Amino acid sequence: MATEAPPPPRNGTETDHGPASPTTEQFIEVQEGAEFGELRRTYRSFAFPLTLAFIAWYLLYVLLSNYAGGFMGTKVFGNINVALILGLGQFLTTFLIAWLYSRHAARRLDPRAEAIRTRMEGDA
C-alpha cells in the first residue's frame, strides 16, 4: 500500500508538521545581530577557558606519567599512589565540567537561545 505525501505548505512557510520555518535571510540577520553575538560570547567565555584548562590538566598528567615516574609512583597511603589519584582526578574533572556546563547552559544559554528561536518562528 502506498503512502500519501504530505500536502504542500499553505503559505510557503507554515506546515501541518510544526511551526513556520524562518528564511535564510532571517537566519543571517539573527546571526549578525547583537542578541546572537551575546549568546555566542556567553558560550565561548565559558567553553574555551574550561577546554584549555582541561587540556592542560590532561597533558600535565600525561607528561608526569612519562617523565616523572618516581613522583607518580609515590605512595600516598596503602597501594594508592599519586598516579592513581591524578588518573581518577581526570574522571572527576570530566564529570565536574559536564555538570558545570549543564548548569551554565540551563541558566544562561538556553533562555537566550529559546528567546531567539521563539522570535524567529514568530516572524516567519
ABEGO torsion letter per residue (X at the ends): XBBBBBBBBAAGABBAAEBBBBBAAAAAAAAABAAAAAAAAAAAAAAAAAAAAAAAAAAAAAAAAAABAAAAABBABEABBAAAAAAAAAAAAAAAAAAAAAAAAAAAAAAAAAAAAAAAAAAX
